[in-house]
């Protein structure tokens, strides 16, 4: 019933109806009543005292107005632009690569149907997107989907870095040397010629390096032609 070794104190109220052979009835003959401390009783009686006839006035101090400086958002918000056929095509390729499974030779009919509906792709455009995704999976960066080569992999990995929310197409870690690789899918054949894309890849690398101090982090484009272009 209890783990008390020397003393057990019980506090209760008078029950409305006595229960036959309750634990209290069996324990009561062994109990010794305690006197209520006078200060505790006084506190209870004070709380029950009638309120004063006239309540004291309530005064609220006037707080001076202070100009408020609104803080800048911690994360830069990116406003979604109106989708174009080109952007929908690229998003469809990303989704195909995201849902691909190691060892599968093709996507299921259900997957293709959902992706076509999600990105409003005509049958011919869907075939082009599927062919591009297949070239990436079977191209120079095919090792990034090989479990014998990588021991960690993630798609659409979100990282917050220096007030900016970044989303990495694919992030993997090689078993040999434990190198981290940030892989970015690009439809153009030569994304390495675009300074803005190069700078973006450097931000990706800095974000992963900050999340994994001391680790080797490398970045590369995976193009729609199956090329893998490392970014220095």
Secondary structure, 3 states (H helix, E strand, C coil): CCCCCCCCCCCCCCCCCCCCCCHHHHHHCCCCCCCCCHHHHHHHHHHHCCCCCCCCCCCCCCCCCCCCCCCCCCCECCCCCCCCHHHHHHHHHHHHHHHCCCCCCCCCHHHHHHHHHHCCCCHHHHHHHHHHHHHHHHCCCHHHHCCCCEEEEEEEEEEEECCEEEEEEEEEEECCCCCEEEEEEECCCCHHHCHHHHHHHHHHHHHHHHHCCCCCEEEEEEECCCCEEEEC
